[in-house]
Amino acid sequence: MNRSAEMVLFYTPNATERTAKLKSVFVRLGVRIKNISPEQFGETVGYLAGMEGFEPRNTSEERISGEEISAPQEEILVMKNFTSRRIDELLLAIRKAGLAKVELKAVVTPTNAQWPFYRLYEEIKEERAQILEQVKKAKEEG
């Protein structure tokens, strides 16, 4: 896979100096950046990532059982077309830039490409909570 196909879907609740530094890391590594806005949370991951066969949705009508989608207050980083080596390079570059890691991150898969972005967010948030719970239990037992 050529590196020009690498892309990150990036959401941040507030543009800050950290945001600018993170984006400069992406640019330095030659990674395309697709900024995700709260209005795009109903779109599929595949559509946002520019994958073939994905069309825009009428997001105003597609809410989870009629609920409004509330914009997360956390950064979200979704990587497309990254090898595991390149993921490691990206995470190392973020660390070398003196930035705290992005807690909520994922890679685009054939399964999650079908999901609305907010569903991917909910999934990775839940996975993170489970991991933190396991770490807490291990510390208590250890």
C-alpha positions in Angstrom: 0.0 0.0 0.0 1.4 3.4 -0.8 1.8 5.9 1.9 -0.2 8.5 0.1 -3.3 6.3 0.8 -2.7 6.7 4.6 -5.3 9.0 6.2 -6.5 9.9 9.6 -10.0 10.8 10.5 -9.4 13.3 13.3 -12.0 14.8 15.7 -11.2 17.2 18.5 -13.8 19.1 20.5 -11.6 22.3 20.6 -8.8 23.3 18.3 -5.8 24.0 20.6 -2.1 24.3 20.4 -2.0 20.6 20.9 -4.3 20.1 17.9 -1.9 22.1 15.8 1.1 20.1 17.0 -0.7 16.8 16.4 -1.6 17.9 12.9 2.0 18.9 12.2 3.1 15.3 13.2 0.6 13.9 10.7 1.8 16.3 7.9 5.5 15.5 8.7 4.7 11.8 8.2 2.9 12.4 5.0 -0.5 11.4 6.3 -3.7 13.0 4.9 -5.9 14.5 7.6 -9.7 14.5 7.4 -11.1 16.7 10.1 -14.4 15.4 11.5 -17.0 17.8 12.8 -19.9 16.9 15.1 -22.3 17.3 12.2 -20.5 14.4 10.5 -21.0 11.9 13.3 -24.0 10.2 11.6 -21.9 9.5 8.4 -20.4 6.1 8.0 -16.7 5.7 8.7 -16.3 4.4 5.1 -17.8 7.5 3.6 -15.7 9.8 5.8 -12.6 7.8 4.9 -13.4 8.3 1.1 -13.9 4.6 0.5 -15.6 3.4 -2.7 -19.2 2.3 -2.4 -20.1 4.6 0.5 -22.6 7.4 0.0 -23.5 10.3 2.3 -26.4 9.7 4.6 -29.2 12.0 5.5 -27.7 12.3 9.0 -30.5 14.6 10.3 -32.9 11.6 10.0 -30.5 8.9 11.2 -30.1 9.1 14.9 -29.8 6.3 17.4 -33.4 5.6 18.3 -34.3 9.3 17.9 -31.6 10.5 20.3 -29.4 13.5 19.4 -25.8 12.6 19.0 -23.8 14.7 21.6 -20.4 15.8 20.5 -17.7 14.0 22.5 -15.3 16.0 24.7 -12.4 13.7 23.7 -10.1 13.5 20.7 -10.7 10.6 18.3 -8.1 9.3 15.9 -9.1 6.8 13.2 -6.4 5.5 10.9 -6.9 4.2 7.4 -4.4 2.2 5.3 -1.8 2.1 8.1 0.5 -0.9 8.5 1.2 -1.9 12.1 4.8 -0.5 11.6 3.4 2.8 10.5 1.0 2.9 13.4 4.0 2.5 15.7 5.9 5.2 13.8 2.9 7.6 14.2 2.5 6.9 17.9 6.2 7.3 18.5 6.2 10.6 16.6 3.4 11.9 18.7 5.3 10.9 21.9 8.6 12.5 20.5 6.7 15.7 19.9 6.0 15.8 23.6 2.3 15.2 23.3 0.2 13.0 25.4 -1.2 10.0 23.5 -4.6 10.1 21.9 -6.7 7.9 24.1 -9.4 7.0 21.7 -8.0 5.5 18.5 -8.9 2.8 16.0 -8.1 1.6 12.5 -10.7 1.4 9.7 -11.8 -2.2 9.2 -14.3 -3.7 6.8 -16.7 -4.0 9.7 -16.5 -0.5 11.3 -16.4 1.2 7.8 -20.1 0.3 7.7 -20.8 2.1 11.0 -21.8 5.7 11.7 -18.8 7.5 13.1 -20.6 8.0 16.5 -21.0 4.2 16.8 -17.2 3.7 16.3 -16.7 6.4 19.0 -19.0 4.6 21.4 -17.2 1.3 20.7 -13.7 2.5 21.3 -14.9 4.5 24.3 -16.4 1.3 25.8 -13.2 -0.8 25.0 -11.1 1.9 26.7 -13.3 1.8 29.8 -13.0 -2.0 29.9 -9.2 -1.9 29.6 -9.0 0.7 32.4 -11.2 -1.5 34.6 -9.0 -4.5 34.0 -5.9 -2.5 34.8 -7.5 -1.3 38.0 -8.4 -4.8 39.0 -4.9 -6.1 38.3 -3.4 -3.4 40.5 -5.8 -4.2 43.3 -5.0 -7.9 43.0 -1.3 -7.3 42.6 
